[in-house]
Amino acid sequence: MSSTPVRAGLIGAGFIGGVHAHAIRSAGGILTRVADSSPEQAAQAAHRHGALAPAESALALIASDDVDVVHICTPNATHAELAELAIAHGKAVVCEKPLATSVGDAERLVSLARDASVVNAVPFVYRYYPTVREARSRIAKGEAGRLWLLHGSYLQDWLAGQGETNWRLDPLHGGGSRAFGDIGVHWCDLMEFVTGHRIIRLMARLSNAYAERVTSDGLHAAGTEDGAMVVFETDKGRLAP
Ligand SMILES: NC(=O)c1ccc[n+]([C@@H]2O[C@H](COP(=O)([O-])OP(=O)(O)OC[C@H]3O[C@@H](n4cnc5c(N)ncnc54)[C@H](O)[C@@H]3O)[C@@H](O)[C@H]2O)c1
């Protein structure tokens, strides 16, 4: 039995956008449109990723008749607005983490997607690792015994140098939290997915390696945290130091 391939549009053709383009094809979909920061960049990216055509803008892509699902791979602070527009057009959404940079925006998106009966998914990539599936399955079957303490860390040396720069360092693009909001979300999703526990309460302290960051135009106060320490409790009453 043959089915019609899903027609996907990609907004943001940077590092992870390339991974999505590959994944769309691997899953049997068609990459119909690509939008990026300018029509010129979109044209180059459409060619690079073998899309059928570029889109003039993110909005034009969302409105295109040949796009069934919108992949959002732009900087974090743009996610909520783009996802909301796609939902308003009745399109399915695959949005990179984090879904939004505020709880209010994330809750609104969940309810908009529910009301419109469209998929609004965040592709937390670690869920698909075989070791993760195995651990989840053993825990679900009770083979791992009683979980009474949950702990872990996610260490990354990217952006560890004072002179390294990226849009993630600017709260206007990366959102108000970096170590936790951009990277820690992976750890939280992974723990919840593997254990079946949900985080219900937490205490956190944020810290910075440098008070200031060196950029091409001088020294700037660090806009977001370089590290986060979190203590939490789950819905099944377990603690995490
Ligand atoms: N799941 C993962 O493992 C993973 C890994 C890396 C990045 N990400 C997420 O993917 C997103 C993109 O990260 P990246 O590392 O690919 O960044 P990137 O800087 O490599 O790419 C971002 C792209 O978006 C384009 N862009 C920026 N603003 C835009 C706009 N308003 N409209 C259209 N295009 C726009 C840029 O020109 C660029 O091509 C982020 O939200 C990040 O958190 C997820």
The ligand as an SDF file (V2000), in Angstrom:
LIG
                    3D

 44 48  0  0  0  0  0  0  0  0999 V2000
   18.0710   18.8110   19.2900 N   0  0  0  0  0  0  0  0  0  0  0  0
   19.3560   19.1020   19.2160 C   0  0  0  0  0  0  0  0  0  0  0  0
   20.1930   18.2640   19.5380 O   0  0  0  0  0  0  0  0  0  0  0  0
   19.7830   20.4680   18.7320 C   0  0  0  0  0  0  0  0  0  0  0  0
   21.1070   20.6830   18.3440 C   0  0  0  0  0  0  0  0  0  0  0  0
   21.4390   21.9540   17.8730 C   0  0  0  0  0  0  0  0  0  0  0  0
   20.4950   22.9680   17.8250 C   0  0  0  0  0  0  0  0  0  0  0  0
   19.2280   22.7310   18.2360 N   0  0  0  0  0  0  0  0  0  0  0  0
   18.2090   23.7970   18.1960 C   0  0  0  0  0  0  0  0  0  0  0  0
   18.0010   24.1590   16.8300 O   0  0  0  0  0  0  0  0  0  0  0  0
   17.8130   25.5560   16.6930 C   0  0  0  0  0  0  0  0  0  0  0  0
   18.8410   26.1140   15.7170 C   0  0  0  0  0  0  0  0  0  0  0  0
   20.1490   25.8820   16.2150 O   0  0  0  0  0  0  0  0  0  0  0  0
   21.4020   25.7820   15.2200 P   0  0  0  0  0  0  0  0  0  0  0  0
   22.5330   25.2970   16.0460 O   0  0  0  0  0  0  0  0  0  0  0  0
   21.0230   25.0290   14.0020 O   0  0  0  0  0  0  0  0  0  0  0  0
   21.6210   27.3210   14.8730 O   0  0  0  0  0  0  0  0  0  0  0  0
   22.3140   27.9280   13.5820 P   0  0  0  0  0  0  0  0  0  0  0  0
   22.7670   29.2910   13.9670 O   0  0  0  0  0  0  0  0  0  0  0  0
   23.3390   26.9760   13.0220 O   0  0  0  0  0  0  0  0  0  0  0  0
   21.1170   28.0280   12.5050 O   0  0  0  0  0  0  0  0  0  0  0  0
   20.0360   28.8910   12.6480 C   0  0  0  0  0  0  0  0  0  0  0  0
   19.5120   29.2340   11.2470 C   0  0  0  0  0  0  0  0  0  0  0  0
   18.3090   29.9820   11.3720 O   0  0  0  0  0  0  0  0  0  0  0  0
   18.3520   31.0800   10.4440 C   0  0  0  0  0  0  0  0  0  0  0  0
   17.4340   32.1050   10.9790 N   0  0  0  0  0  0  0  0  0  0  0  0
   17.6360   32.9300   12.0310 C   0  0  0  0  0  0  0  0  0  0  0  0
   16.5430   33.6850   12.2540 N   0  0  0  0  0  0  0  0  0  0  0  0
   15.6340   33.3230   11.3080 C   0  0  0  0  0  0  0  0  0  0  0  0
   14.3050   33.7470   11.0060 C   0  0  0  0  0  0  0  0  0  0  0  0
   13.6800   34.6810   11.7400 N   0  0  0  0  0  0  0  0  0  0  0  0
   13.6610   33.1730    9.9600 N   0  0  0  0  0  0  0  0  0  0  0  0
   14.2690   32.2120    9.2090 C   0  0  0  0  0  0  0  0  0  0  0  0
   15.5370   31.7790    9.4590 N   0  0  0  0  0  0  0  0  0  0  0  0
   16.1980   32.3270   10.4920 C   0  0  0  0  0  0  0  0  0  0  0  0
   19.8150   31.4670   10.4060 C   0  0  0  0  0  0  0  0  0  0  0  0
   20.1260   32.2100    9.2250 O   0  0  0  0  0  0  0  0  0  0  0  0
   20.4810   30.0930   10.4290 C   0  0  0  0  0  0  0  0  0  0  0  0
   20.6020   29.5490    9.1280 O   0  0  0  0  0  0  0  0  0  0  0  0
   17.9280   26.1310   18.1090 C   0  0  0  0  0  0  0  0  0  0  0  0
   16.6490   26.3250   18.6490 O   0  0  0  0  0  0  0  0  0  0  0  0
   18.6590   25.0680   18.9090 C   0  0  0  0  0  0  0  0  0  0  0  0
   18.2790   25.0310   20.2700 O   0  0  0  0  0  0  0  0  0  0  0  0
   18.8470   21.4910   18.6720 C   0  0  0  0  0  0  0  0  0  0  0  0
  1  2  1  0
  2  3  2  0
  2  4  1  0
  4  5  1  0
  4 44  2  0
  5  6  2  0
  6  7  1  0
  7  8  2  0
  8  9  1  0
  8 44  1  0
  9 10  1  0
  9 42  1  0
 10 11  1  0
 11 12  1  0
 11 40  1  0
 12 13  1  0
 13 14  1  0
 14 15  2  0
 14 16  1  0
 14 17  1  0
 17 18  1  0
 18 19  2  0
 18 20  1  0
 18 21  1  0
 21 22  1  0
 22 23  1  0
 23 24  1  0
 23 38  1  0
 24 25  1  0
 25 26  1  0
 25 36  1  0
 26 27  1  0
 26 35  1  0
 27 28  2  0
 28 29  1  0
 29 30  1  0
 29 35  2  0
 30 31  1  0
 30 32  2  0
 32 33  1  0
 33 34  2  0
 34 35  1  0
 36 37  1  0
 36 38  1  0
 38 39  1  0
 40 41  1  0
 40 42  1  0
 42 43  1  0
M  CHG  2   8   1  16  -1
M  END
$$$$
